[in-house]
Amino acid sequence: MELALLTLLGLTLTRPFAMPPIRAALLIALVAMALQHSRHQVLLGIIAPMLLARPIAAAFGAAPVGEERRLVARTALFASLAAALAIGGARLMAPIERTDGAAAPISALSAVSRELRRKPVLNAYAFGGYLIFEHVRPFIDARVELYGDPMLSLYDKLRSGDREAVENTLKRYDIAWTIFAPDSRIVAMLDREPGWRRLYADATAVVQVREEAPEAEGLRGD
C-alpha cells in the first residue's frame, strides 16, 4: 500500500488530474480507512482503480471515446474473467493447507473438547479470528472498533499478567479456559495460579483450564 500511495502522490505532482468531488471524497475516505485498519486496504485496492482509471487516462491523454471505449471495456472484462478463472483453477489444483501459525493455533484448539469450546474463553488477540472461524466465541479479536478503548486497555493488562486484572476478569466472565502464545506473561501467571493447569502446549499456543474443566480430546502436548 505504501508503494501505491507514493506512486499516486508522484503522479499527482508530475501529471495533475481532476476528479469529480464525490469521487475524490470517496477516495480520501478509503485511504483514511486503510491507514487506520489494515483490513480496509483490500477495499481500497478494489475500488481505487475504478475511481482513478478515467482521471489517470485523461492525464496521459489516453482517455478512450466512443467505440474505442467500448472496445477497452470488453477487453478489460474478458481479461479480468480469464485472470479470475486462471487463478481459481490454480488454487483448486494447489489448495492451501492450513498449518499452525501466529494467528492460527490449529493443533492447540483441536485438543480442546467440544464441551469446553462452548464455555467462556480468554484468548490472545491474534487468535480471535481463528476461534471465530472454528465457531468459538472469543473474548477479543481483531475487530478493535467493536470493542472500544476500555476493553483494549483491559486486554493489555491481561496480556501483561496484571494479577488483579486477570483474577477479576476470570471471575467476572466465568472464564473456563484460556489460549495464549507461550511467551505471554499471563501464561506464566496462570501456571502459578491455584486451580489452573495446562491442558495443551506447543510452540504456537498454550491452553490452560480450570481444574474442574473437562479433558481435551486426544493427547496433550508437552
C-alpha positions in Angstrom: 0.0 0.0 0.0 2.9 2.3 0.8 4.3 1.9 -2.8 0.8 2.5 -4.3 0.3 5.7 -2.3 3.7 7.0 -3.1 3.2 6.3 -6.8 -0.2 8.1 -6.7 1.4 11.1 -4.9 4.2 11.2 -7.5 1.6 11.1 -10.3 -0.4 14.0 -8.9 2.9 16.0 -8.6 4.0 15.4 -12.2 0.8 14.9 -14.1 -2.0 16.7 -12.2 -5.5 15.3 -12.9 -9.0 16.3 -11.8 -11.7 14.1 -10.3 -15.4 14.8 -9.5 -15.7 16.0 -5.9 -17.7 12.9 -4.9 -15.1 10.5 -6.3 -12.3 12.5 -4.6 -14.1 12.4 -1.3 -14.7 8.7 -1.6 -11.0 8.0 -2.4 -9.9 10.1 0.5 -12.2 8.3 2.9 -10.9 4.9 1.6 -7.3 6.0 2.1 -8.1 7.1 5.7 -9.8 3.8 6.5 -6.9 1.8 5.1 -4.4 3.8 7.2 -6.5 3.2 10.3 -7.1 -0.5 9.9 -5.2 -2.8 7.5 -8.3 -4.8 6.8 -9.6 -1.9 4.7 -6.6 -2.0 2.4 -8.3 -4.7 0.3 -11.3 -2.4 -0.1 -9.1 0.5 -1.2 -7.3 -1.8 -3.6 -10.5 -2.9 -5.3 -12.3 0.5 -5.5 -9.5 3.0 -6.0 -8.5 1.7 -9.5 -12.1 2.2 -10.7 -12.2 5.7 -9.3 -8.8 6.6 -10.8 -8.9 4.9 -14.2 -10.5 7.7 -16.2 -8.7 10.6 -14.5 -5.3 8.9 -15.0 -6.1 8.1 -18.6 -7.1 11.7 -19.2 -3.9 12.9 -17.6 -1.9 10.9 -20.1 -4.1 12.0 -23.0 -5.3 8.4 -23.5 -9.0 8.6 -22.4 -10.9 6.4 -24.9 -14.1 7.7 -26.6 -17.0 6.2 -28.4 -16.3 2.8 -29.9 -12.8 2.8 -28.6 -14.2 3.0 -25.0 -16.5 0.0 -25.6 -13.6 -2.0 -27.0 -11.5 -1.2 -23.9 -14.4 -2.2 -21.7 -14.8 -5.5 -23.4 -11.1 -6.2 -23.4 -10.9 -5.4 -19.7 -13.9 -7.6 -18.9 -12.6 -10.7 -20.8 -9.1 -10.2 -19.4 -10.5 -10.0 -15.8 -12.6 -13.1 -16.4 -9.7 -15.0 -17.8 -7.4 -14.0 -14.9 -10.1 -15.0 -12.4 -10.6 -18.4 -14.0 -6.8 -19.0 -14.2 -6.2 -18.0 -10.5 -9.3 -20.0 -9.4 -8.1 -23.1 -11.4 -4.6 -22.8 -9.9 -6.0 -22.7 -6.4 -8.2 -25.7 -7.0 -5.2 -27.7 -8.2 -3.0 -26.5 -5.3 -5.2 -25.8 -2.3 -3.9 -24.0 0.8 -3.0 -26.4 3.6 -3.5 -24.6 6.9 -0.8 -25.1 9.5 -0.1 -23.7 12.9 0.8 -20.0 12.8 0.9 -16.8 14.8 -2.8 -16.3 14.1 -3.9 -19.9 13.8 -3.5 -22.2 16.8 -4.8 -25.2 14.9 -3.2 -28.0 16.9 -4.0 -26.4 20.3 -7.6 -25.8 19.5 -8.1 -29.3 18.1 -7.0 -30.6 21.5 -9.9 -28.8 23.2 -13.1 -30.8 23.7 -16.4 -29.6 22.1 -17.9 -29.2 25.6 -15.1 -26.9 26.7 -15.2 -24.9 23.5 -18.8 -23.9 24.4 -17.6 -22.3 27.7 -16.2 -18.8 28.0 -12.6 -18.4 26.9 -9.9 -15.8 27.5 -7.8 -15.7 24.3 -4.9 -13.9 22.7 -5.9 -11.0 20.4 -4.3 -12.7 17.4 -6.2 -15.9 17.9 -9.6 -14.3 17.9 -10.2 -14.6 14.1 -9.3 -18.3 14.1 -11.6 -19.0 17.1 -14.5 -17.4 15.2 -13.6 -19.5 12.1 -13.9 -22.6 14.3 -17.3 -21.4 15.8 -15.8 -20.5 19.2 -16.9 -17.2 20.8 -13.7 -15.3 21.5 -13.1 -12.9 24.4 -11.5 -10.5 21.9 -10.5 -10.4 18.2 -9.0 -8.1 15.6 -12.2 -6.1 15.1 -10.9 -3.5 17.6 -13.6 -0.9 16.7 -16.3 -3.2 18.1 -14.6 -3.5 21.5 -13.6 0.1 22.3 -10.7 1.5 24.2 -11.7 0.3 27.7 -11.7 -3.3 26.5 -8.4 -2.9 24.7 -6.9 -1.4 27.8 -8.1 -4.3 29.8 -6.7 -6.8 27.3 -3.2 -5.1 27.6 -3.3 -5.6 31.4 -4.4 -9.2 30.9 -1.7 -10.0 28.4 1.0 -8.4 30.6 -0.1 -10.6 33.5 -1.6 -8.0 35.8 -2.8 -10.2 38.6 -5.7 -8.1 39.8 -7.0 -7.6 36.2 -6.6 -11.3 35.4 -8.3 -12.5 38.6 -11.2 -10.0 38.2 -11.7 -11.0 34.6 -11.6 -14.7 35.2 -14.3 -14.3 37.9 -16.4 -11.7 36.1 -16.7 -13.6 32.9 -16.6 -17.1 34.4 -13.6 -18.0 32.2 -13.2 -21.8 31.9 -10.2 -21.9 29.7 -7.5 -19.7 28.1 -5.4 -19.8 25.0 -2.3 -17.6 24.6 1.1 -17.7 22.9 3.7 -19.5 25.1 5.7 -16.3 25.8 2.7 -14.4 27.1 3.1 -13.3 30.7 -0.4 -14.4 31.5 0.6 -18.0 30.8 3.4 -17.9 33.4 1.0 -16.3 35.9 -1.7 -19.0 35.4 1.0 -21.7 35.8 1.3 -20.4 39.3 -2.4 -19.8 39.9 -4.2 -22.4 42.2 -7.0 -24.2 40.4 -5.5 -23.9 36.9 -3.5 -26.3 34.9 -2.1 -26.7 31.4 -4.2 -28.8 29.1 -2.1 -28.5 25.9 1.1 -26.7 24.9 3.1 -26.3 21.7 5.3 -23.7 20.0 2.2 -21.7 18.9 -0.2 -21.8 21.8 -0.8 -22.9 25.4 -4.3 -24.0 26.5 -4.9 -23.6 30.3 -8.1 -24.7 32.1 -9.7 -24.7 35.5 -9.1 -27.9 37.4 -12.8 -28.9 37.0 -12.8 -28.3 33.3 -13.3 -31.4 31.0 -10.3 -33.1 29.5 -9.2 -32.4 25.9 -10.0 -34.8 23.1 -6.9 -36.7 22.2 -3.4 -36.4 23.5 -1.9 -33.4 25.3 1.2 -31.7 24.1 4.4 -31.5 26.2 
